Amino acid sequence: METKKIIEGTNNYIANTYKRFPVAFEKGRGMTLYGVDGKEYTDFLAGVAVNLLGHCHPKVVVAIQKQAQRLIHTSNHYHNSHAVKLARLLCDHSFADKVFFANSGAEANEAAIKIARKYSKKHYGEKRYEIITALDSFHGRTMGALSATGQEKFHQGFQPMLSGFKYIPFNNIEALKIATNESTAAVMLEPIQGEGGVKMPSKDYFQMVRNHCNENNLLLILDEIQTGLGRTGRFFAYEHYNIEPDILTLAKALGSGLPISAMLTRDKIADVFDPGSHGATFGGGHLSCAAAIATIDTLLEDGILLAECRRLGTYFKTTLLKIQKEYPNIIVEVRGEGLLLGMELIRECSQVAMACFERGMLINCTANNVLRFCPPLIVTEEDIDKLCVILSEVIGRLS
């Protein structure tokens, strides 16, 4: 089908909830996506931090093929060896003792919100239910996750938001202390604010947050939906800050494109969930778990990908900083960790993303004026150089 007809079909039959680039893809391999018209694109967005190993990684494809031939779905009324293996992998490489599986980041965050409230009410009373989140945060689009999201633009048209959420400035420990009261149950933060513009905390911020939570018997929830599973050069981003959360959420990269998410926590917190208190029909299904196991096994194999993420992240950031030196009147800042990087401009940046798209490079604009880069961990220096040459030319035309 021609691109034009696919676009017409989208407009005719699919709800208008996304602003899409004028392309339809039919194949992907590694860093490259192929449009139905035959044009090739180098993917520096990776499905918004989903395709961690690139498109159609052979180990993930084989795992999906084998599992699809054997068994796809049975439901959570029965035990599932793939869910057990995946849960153990996640617990063995984290602080956690127990895992709850769902299908999307929003669902994982819903589970985190619910378990935090249930735990706090059980141990500290009915009045303890409030969760403090950050301005410019993004936690999902279900009503609970949307209410936790500290961005007014996502709330528009859906008010009133659910009660029990309070927003404070990110990276401001004094604001957290002031916001905490007898109703506070938990603090919910992203280690790096991805959708909010790749905003970084100070080096000691999360240590101070952890200490504050300990002193006030608050649960610390970390939303690692965008930062988790190697994206920042560590298996989890919290490792950069020498802390551990009480609850952590994952999605995006976990299934290499298949829908699966997870909420990780400690035994003492998981114990408040009993049969019937929460659930997800497709959560932890055989097929998605098989893809996730293959993804994690490949990520952890020999430690090469994590080491390369750190090395290439430094190379990428250094190259972007060189562009900033060329155009200091346009580029405000380059920031990020590993292969989650942002370039803040003085103006709205969607035209830059579109110009790069027209040159065969996929990036995106978030928070209105921040170019976000989150390529697969298999990206090379040559890929980075190719993008940065084009990016420099495009930004140069703005000056």
Secondary structure, DSSP 8 states (H G I E B T S, - for coil): --HHHHHHHHHHHS-S-----S--EEEEEBTEEEETTS-EEEESSHHHHT-TT-BT-HHHHHHHHHHHHH-S---TTS--HHHHHHHHHHHHTSS-SEEEEESSHHHHHHHHHHHHHHHHHHHH-TT--EEEEEBT----SSHHHHHH-B-HHHHTTS-S--SSEEEE-TT-HHHHHHH--TTEEEEEE-SSBTTTTSB---TTHHHHHHHHHHHHT-EEEEE-TTTTTTTTSSSSGGGGGT---SEEEE-GGGGTTS--EEEEE-HHHHTT--TTSS--TTTT-HHHHHHHHHHHHHHHGGGHHHHHHHHHHHHHHHHHHHHHHH-TTTEEEEEEETTEEEEEESS--HHHHHHHHHTTEE-EEETTTEEEE---TT--HHHHHHHHHHHHHHHHTT-
